[in-house]
Amino acid sequence: MKNKAYNFRKSLTISLIVIALFGAYPKPSKSQEQAQTLYALVEFMKVKPADVDKYLELEKTFWKPIHEERVKQKEIAGWR
């Protein structure tokens, strides 16, 4: 009976040491290695059929240069 108790304490001690070692071991972190998450923003512009040409001209002359500059500044990944 004495031998069983000794073996139990020995195995318990070894188990606790192994658990303590694994608990103290720093886990590798991938948070800095992961690429930044990209999101897509999709907008829908409802334009009256009579105003389509005006809207397309506004997009070309006003918004396109702004979005191209935002791409250059790396504020956005792309624009279409």
N, CA, C and O atoms as a MOPAC input file, in Angstrom:
PM7 MOZYME 1SCF
protein

 N      0.81700 1    -1.19000 1     0.00000 1
 C      0.00000 1     0.00000 1     0.00000 1
 C      0.86000 1     1.25200 1     0.00000 1
 O      0.52500 1     2.25800 1    -0.62400 1
 N      1.98900 1     1.16500 1     0.72200 1
 C      2.89500 1     2.29600 1     0.79500 1
 C      3.47000 1     2.61200 1    -0.58700 1
 O      3.65700 1     3.77900 1    -0.93100 1
 N      3.74400 1     1.59600 1    -1.36100 1
 C      4.32200 1     1.75800 1    -2.69100 1
 C      3.32500 1     2.44200 1    -3.63100 1
 O      3.71900 1     3.27400 1    -4.44900 1
 N      2.03500 1     2.09800 1    -3.52100 1
 C      1.01400 1     2.72300 1    -4.37100 1
 C      0.88100 1     4.21000 1    -4.06400 1
 O      0.73500 1     5.02300 1    -4.97700 1
 N      0.93000 1     4.56500 1    -2.79500 1
 C      0.83200 1     5.97000 1    -2.40600 1
 C      2.04700 1     6.73700 1    -2.90700 1
 O      1.92000 1     7.87000 1    -3.37200 1
 N      3.21300 1     6.13000 1    -2.81700 1
 C      4.43400 1     6.78700 1    -3.29600 1
 C      4.34300 1     7.00900 1    -4.80600 1
 O      4.66900 1     8.09200 1    -5.29200 1
 N      3.90400 1     5.99600 1    -5.54800 1
 C      3.78200 1     6.11800 1    -7.00300 1
 C      2.74400 1     7.18200 1    -7.37600 1
 O      2.93300 1     7.93000 1    -8.33600 1
 N      1.65900 1     7.24400 1    -6.61900 1
 C      0.63100 1     8.24200 1    -6.88700 1
 C      1.18200 1     9.65200 1    -6.67400 1
 O      0.97900 1    10.53100 1    -7.51200 1
 N      1.88100 1     9.87100 1    -5.55000 1
 C      2.46000 1    11.19600 1    -5.27800 1
 C      3.51300 1    11.55900 1    -6.32100 1
 O      3.60100 1    12.71100 1    -6.74500 1
 N      4.29400 1    10.59200 1    -6.72500 1
 C      5.33100 1    10.82800 1    -7.73600 1
 C      4.68900 1    11.22300 1    -9.07000 1
 O      5.12400 1    12.18700 1    -9.70100 1
 N      3.67300 1    10.49900 1    -9.49800 1
 C      3.02100 1    10.81600 1   -10.77600 1
 C      2.25800 1    12.14100 1   -10.68500 1
 O      2.20300 1    12.89700 1   -11.65500 1
 N      1.67300 1    12.42000 1    -9.52300 1
 C      0.98100 1    13.67900 1    -9.32500 1
 C      1.96500 1    14.84300 1    -9.37700 1
 O      1.67700 1    15.87300 1    -9.98500 1
 N      3.11100 1    14.68500 1    -8.75100 1
 C      4.14100 1    15.73400 1    -8.75400 1
 C      4.64700 1    15.98300 1   -10.17100 1
 O      4.79300 1    17.12900 1   -10.59600 1
 N      4.90800 1    14.91900 1   -10.88300 1
 C      5.39300 1    15.06800 1   -12.27100 1
 C      4.32500 1    15.74200 1   -13.13000 1
 O      4.63900 1    16.61400 1   -13.93900 1
 N      3.07900 1    15.34600 1   -12.96000 1
 C      1.98900 1    15.95300 1   -13.73200 1
 C      1.86500 1    17.43700 1   -13.43800 1
 O      1.69300 1    18.24000 1   -14.35500 1
 N      1.95300 1    17.80700 1   -12.16200 1
 C      1.86200 1    19.22700 1   -11.80900 1
 C      3.03300 1    20.03700 1   -12.36500 1
 O      2.85500 1    21.18000 1   -12.78600 1
 N      4.21900 1    19.45200 1   -12.36500 1
 C      5.38900 1    20.14100 1   -12.93100 1
 C      5.19700 1    20.34400 1   -14.43600 1
 O      5.48300 1    21.42500 1   -14.95300 1
 N      4.72200 1    19.32500 1   -15.13800 1
 C      4.48400 1    19.43700 1   -16.58600 1
 C      3.41800 1    20.48700 1   -16.87100 1
 O      3.57500 1    21.29300 1   -17.78800 1
 N      2.34000 1    20.48700 1   -16.10100 1
 C      1.28100 1    21.48600 1   -16.28500 1
 C      1.81700 1    22.88500 1   -16.02700 1
 O      1.50000 1    23.81700 1   -16.76700 1
 N      2.63200 1    23.04300 1   -14.97900 1
 C      3.20300 1    24.35500 1   -14.66500 1
 C      4.13700 1    24.82300 1   -15.77800 1
 O      4.13700 1    26.00200 1   -16.13100 1
 N      4.93400 1    23.90700 1   -16.33200 1
 C      5.84500 1    24.29100 1   -17.42100 1
 C      5.07100 1    24.73400 1   -18.66200 1
 O      5.40300 1    25.75100 1   -19.27200 1
 N      4.04900 1    23.97800 1   -19.03300 1
 C      3.25900 1    24.36200 1   -20.20100 1
 C      2.45600 1    25.63500 1   -19.95600 1
 O      2.22800 1    26.41800 1   -20.87900 1
 N      2.03400 1    25.83800 1   -18.73200 1
 C      1.30300 1    27.05500 1   -18.39900 1
 C      2.19200 1    28.28700 1   -18.43800 1
 O      1.72800 1    29.37600 1   -18.77400 1
 N      3.46700 1    28.12500 1   -18.09800 1
 C      4.39400 1    29.24900 1   -18.07800 1
 C      5.00100 1    29.51700 1   -19.45400 1
 O      5.51800 1    30.60600 1   -19.70200 1
 N      4.93900 1    28.54200 1   -20.34000 1
 C      5.53300 1    28.69900 1   -21.66300 1
 C      4.70700 1    29.68000 1   -22.48100 1
 O      3.50100 1    29.48500 1   -22.63400 1
 N      5.33000 1    30.73300 1   -23.01100 1
 C      4.55700 1    31.71100 1   -23.79200 1
 C      4.08000 1    31.10300 1   -25.10600 1
 O      4.83800 1    30.44800 1   -25.82300 1
 N      2.83900 1    31.33000 1   -25.39400 1
 C      2.26000 1    30.81500 1   -26.63400 1
 C      2.60300 1    31.76500 1   -27.77600 1
 O      2.51500 1    32.98200 1   -27.61000 1
 N      2.99000 1    31.23200 1   -28.92700 1
 C      3.28800 1    32.12000 1   -30.05900 1
 C      2.04600 1    32.87600 1   -30.50700 1
 O      0.95900 1    32.31200 1   -30.63000 1
 N      2.23400 1    34.13500 1   -30.74100 1
 C      1.11800 1    34.98800 1   -31.12900 1
 C      1.23600 1    35.31800 1   -32.60600 1
 O      2.32200 1    35.63200 1   -33.09300 1
 N      0.13600 1    35.24700 1   -33.30700 1
 C      0.13000 1    35.55300 1   -34.73600 1
 C     -0.51800 1    36.89900 1   -35.02000 1
 O     -0.71000 1    37.26100 1   -36.18100 1
 N     -0.85200 1    37.63600 1   -33.98500 1
 C     -1.59100 1    38.87700 1   -34.20200 1
 C     -0.79300 1    39.88800 1   -35.01900 1
 O     -1.37200 1    40.63500 1   -35.80800 1
 N      0.51000 1    39.92300 1   -34.84500 1
 C      1.30600 1    40.88500 1   -35.60100 1
 C      1.63700 1    40.38100 1   -36.99300 1
 O      1.97400 1    41.17200 1   -37.87500 1
 N      1.54500 1    39.07900 1   -37.20300 1
 C      1.88500 1    38.51000 1   -38.49300 1
 C      0.70700 1    38.54600 1   -39.46700 1
 O      0.90400 1    38.46900 1   -40.67900 1
 N     -0.50400 1    38.66100 1   -38.95000 1
 C     -1.67100 1    38.61800 1   -39.81300 1
 C     -1.82800 1    39.94000 1   -40.56200 1
 O     -1.55200 1    41.01800 1   -40.03600 1
 N     -2.27300 1    39.81600 1   -41.78700 1
 C     -2.53500 1    41.00700 1   -42.59000 1
 C     -3.77700 1    41.71600 1   -42.05200 1
 O     -4.65600 1    41.10000 1   -41.44800 1
 N     -3.82000 1    42.98700 1   -42.28100 1
 C     -4.96400 1    43.77000 1   -41.83300 1
 C     -6.21300 1    43.33500 1   -42.60200 1
 O     -6.15500 1    43.07800 1   -43.80400 1
 N     -7.31500 1    43.25800 1   -41.90900 1
 C     -8.57400 1    42.84200 1   -42.52700 1
 C     -9.08700 1    43.93600 1   -43.46400 1
 O     -9.12200 1    45.11400 1   -43.10800 1
 N     -9.47900 1    43.52500 1   -44.65400 1
 C    -10.02700 1    44.46300 1   -45.62500 1
 C    -11.54400 1    44.35500 1   -45.64200 1
 O    -12.11000 1    43.27200 1   -45.49400 1
 N    -12.17300 1    45.47600 1   -45.82000 1
 C    -13.62600 1    45.52900 1   -45.90800 1
 C    -14.01100 1    46.18900 1   -47.22300 1
 O    -13.28300 1    47.03300 1   -47.74400 1
 N    -15.15100 1    45.79900 1   -47.74900 1
 C    -15.66000 1    46.40200 1   -48.97700 1
 C    -16.90800 1    47.22200 1   -48.63800 1
 O    -17.79700 1    46.76400 1   -47.92100 1
 N    -16.94700 1    48.41400 1   -49.16000 1
 C    -18.11200 1    49.26800 1   -48.99900 1
 C    -18.76000 1    49.39800 1   -50.36600 1
 O    -18.14000 1    49.87900 1   -51.31400 1
 N    -19.99200 1    48.97400 1   -50.46100 1
 C    -20.71400 1    49.03100 1   -51.72500 1
 C    -21.85300 1    50.01800 1   -51.55000 1
 O    -22.66700 1    49.89700 1   -50.63400 1
 N    -21.89800 1    50.98400 1   -52.43300 1
 C    -22.96000 1    51.99300 1   -52.36700 1
 C    -23.75800 1    51.94700 1   -53.66500 1
 O    -23.22100 1    51.67200 1   -54.73800 1
 N    -25.01900 1    52.21500 1   -53.54100 1
 C    -25.91800 1    52.23500 1   -54.68600 1
 C    -26.48300 1    53.64200 1   -54.81700 1
 O    -27.06100 1    54.18200 1   -53.87300 1
 N    -26.31300 1    54.22000 1   -55.97900 1
 C    -26.84100 1    55.56000 1   -56.23800 1
 C    -28.02400 1    55.44300 1   -57.19800 1
 O    -27.87900 1    55.01000 1   -58.34100 1
 N    -29.17300 1    55.83100 1   -56.71500 1
 C    -30.37100 1    55.78800 1   -57.54700 1
 C    -30.48600 1    57.13000 1   -58.26500 1
 O    -30.61800 1    58.18400 1   -57.64400 1
 N    -30.43100 1    57.05700 1   -59.57400 1
 C    -30.46200 1    58.26700 1   -60.40000 1
 C    -31.62900 1    58.15800 1   -61.38000 1
 O    -31.87900 1    57.10700 1   -61.96900 1
 N    -32.31500 1    59.25300 1   -61.52700 1
 C    -33.42200 1    59.27300 1   -62.49300 1
 C    -32.82900 1    59.09100 1   -63.89500 1
 O    -31.74400 1    59.60000 1   -64.17900 1
 N    -33.53000 1    58.37600 1   -64.76000 1
 C    -33.01400 1    58.14300 1   -66.11200 1
 C    -32.63700 1    59.43700 1   -66.84200 1
 O    -31.69600 1    59.44100 1   -67.63500 1
 N    -33.34200 1    60.50700 1   -66.59200 1
 C    -33.03700 1    61.77000 1   -67.27500 1
 C    -31.73100 1    62.38600 1   -66.76600 1
 O    -31.11200 1    63.18600 1   -67.46700 1
 N    -31.30700 1    62.01900 1   -65.55100 1
 C    -30.11000 1    62.62800 1   -64.95200 1
 C    -28.86900 1    61.74200 1   -64.98900 1
 O    -27.86300 1    62.07600 1   -64.36300 1
 N    -28.91600 1    60.62500 1   -65.70700 1
 C    -27.78200 1    59.69600 1   -65.74000 1
 C    -26.52900 1    60.36800 1   -66.28000 1
 O    -25.45400 1    60.20900 1   -65.70100 1
 N    -26.63700 1    61.10600 1   -67.36100 1
 C    -25.46000 1    61.76100 1   -67.94500 1
 C    -24.85400 1    62.77800 1   -66.97500 1
 O    -23.63200 1    62.87100 1   -66.86100 1
 N    -25.69000 1    63.53000 1   -66.28400 1
 C    -25.20200 1    64.50200 1   -65.30000 1
 C    -24.47000 1    63.78800 1   -64.16000 1
 O    -23.41500 1    64.23000 1   -63.70600 1
 N    -25.04800 1    62.68500 1   -63.71500 1
 C    -24.43800 1    61.93300 1   -62.61900 1
 C    -23.08200 1    61.35600 1   -63.02200 1
 O    -22.11900 1    61.44800 1   -62.26100 1
 N    -23.00200 1    60.76300 1   -64.21200 1
 C    -21.73800 1    60.19500 1   -64.67700 1
 C    -20.67100 1    61.27600 1   -64.83100 1
 O    -19.50300 1    61.03800 1   -64.52300 1
 N    -21.05300 1    62.44200 1   -65.29700 1
 C    -20.10700 1    63.56000 1   -65.42500 1
 C    -19.61300 1    64.00100 1   -64.04000 1
 O    -18.42800 1    64.28600 1   -63.86400 1
 N    -20.51000 1    64.05500 1   -63.07700 1
 C    -20.13200 1    64.40700 1   -61.70600 1
 C    -19.14200 1    63.38800 1   -61.13400 1
 O    -18.16400 1    63.76900 1   -60.49000 1
 N    -19.39100 1    62.11100 1   -61.36300 1
 C    -18.48500 1    61.06700 1   -60.88400 1
 C    -17.09400 1    61.21400 1   -61.51300 1
 O    -16.07900 1    61.09400 1   -60.82700 1
 N    -17.05900 1    61.47500 1   -62.82000 1
 C    -15.77000 1    61.59100 1   -63.51900 1
 C    -14.99100 1    62.83000 1   -63.10100 1
 O    -13.78500 1    62.75400 1   -62.86700 1
 N    -15.65800 1    63.94900 1   -63.00700 1
 C    -14.93200 1    65.21000 1   -62.77300 1
 C    -14.69600 1    65.51600 1   -61.30000 1
 O    -13.69100 1    66.13600 1   -60.95500 1
 N    -15.60500 1    65.09100 1   -60.42800 1
 C    -15.47000 1    65.46300 1   -59.02000 1
 C    -14.96100 1    64.31000 1   -58.15200 1
 O    -13.95900 1    64.47000 1   -57.45500 1
 N    -15.62600 1    63.15900 1   -58.18000 1
 C    -15.30900 1    62.07700 1   -57.26100 1
 C    -14.10900 1    61.24200 1   -57.67800 1
 O    -13.35400 1    60.79800 1   -56.81300 1
 N    -13.90700 1    61.01400 1   -58.94400 1
 C    -12.79500 1    60.16200 1   -59.38000 1
 C    -11.44300 1    60.69800 1   -58.90800 1
 O    -10.65600 1    59.91900 1   -58.36900 1
 N    -11.12900 1    61.99800 1   -59.08200 1
 C     -9.84100 1    62.49500 1   -58.58300 1
 C     -9.69800 1    62.36000 1   -57.05900 1
 O     -8.60500 1    62.10100 1   -56.55600 1
 N    -10.78600 1    62.53400 1   -56.34300 1
 C    -10.72000 1    62.40100 1   -54.88000 1
 C    -10.37900 1    60.96200 1   -54.49600 1
 O     -9.51300 1    60.72800 1   -53.65300 1
 N    -11.05300 1    60.01200 1   -55.10700 1
 C    -10.79700 1    58.61200 1   -54.77500 1
 C     -9.41000 1    58.16500 1   -55.23700 1
 O     -8.76600 1    57.36700 1   -54.55600 1
 N     -8.94200 1    58.66300 1   -56.37900 1
 C     -7.58600 1    58.32000 1   -56.82600 1
 C     -6.53700 1    58.84000 1   -55.83800 1
 O     -5.54400 1    58.16200 1   -55.57200 1
 N     -6.75500 1    60.02300 1   -55.30300 1
 C     -5.83300 1    60.56600 1   -54.30300 1
 C     -5.88000 1    59.75200 1   -53.01500 1
 O     -4.84700 1    59.54200 1   -52.37900 1
 N     -7.04500 1    59.29900 1   -52.63200 1
 C     -7.16100 1    58.45700 1   -51.43500 1
 C     -6.42100 1    57.14000 1   -51.62300 1
 O     -5.86000 1    56.60800 1   -50.66600 1
 N     -6.41000 1    56.60500 1   -52.84700 1
 C     -5.65100 1    55.38300 1   -53.12900 1
 C     -4.15900 1    55.67900 1   -53.00700 1
 O     -3.41700 1    54.88400 1   -52.43000 1
 N     -3.70900 1    56.82100 1   -53.54800 1
 C     -2.29400 1    57.19700 1   -53.44600 1
 C     -1.86100 1    57.36900 1   -51.99500 1
 O     -0.74700 1    56.99900 1   -51.62600 1
 N     -2.74800 1    57.93400 1   -51.17200 1
 C     -2.45400 1    58.16200 1   -49.75100 1
 C     -2.60000 1    56.87000 1   -48.93400 1
 O     -2.33800 1    56.86300 1   -47.73100 1
 N     -3.01300 1    55.79000 1   -49.58200 1
 C     -3.23900 1    54.48500 1   -48.96200 1
 C     -4.31500 1    54.52300 1   -47.87700 1
 O     -4.26000 1    53.77200 1   -46.90400 1
 N     -5.28600 1    55.40500 1   -48.06000 1
 C     -6.43300 1    55.43800 1   -47.15800 1
 C     -7.43500 1    54.35300 1   -47.55900 1
 O     -8.17000 1    53.83300 1   -46.72000 1
 N     -7.45200 1    54.01900 1   -48.85300 1
 C     -8.32300 1    52.95700 1   -49.36000 1
 C     -7.49200 1    52.08000 1   -50.29200 1
 O     -6.47700 1    52.52500 1   -50.82700 1
 N     -7.92600 1    50.83200 1   -50.48500 1
 C     -7.18600 1    49.89200 1   -51.32200 1
 C     -7.50300 1    50.08400 1   -52.80100 1
 O     -6.65100 1    49.82000 1   -53.65000 1
 N     -8.68700 1    50.52800 1   -53.11700 1
 C     -9.05900 1    50.69900 1   -54.50700 1
 C    -10.40500 1    51.35100 1   -54.63900 1
 O    -11.13600 1    51.51200 1   -53.66200 1
 N    -10.72400 1    51.72200 1   -55.84600 1
 C    -11.99000 1    52.38300 1   -56.12600 1
 C    -12.40700 1    52.08400 1   -57.54900 1
 O    -11.58300 1    52.08800 1   -58.46400 1
 N    -13.69600 1    51.82300 1   -57.73200 1
 C    -14.23400 1    51.61900 1   -59.07500 1
 C    -15.60300 1    52.16400 1   -59.14200 1
 O    -16.24400 1    52.09600 1   -60.19000 1

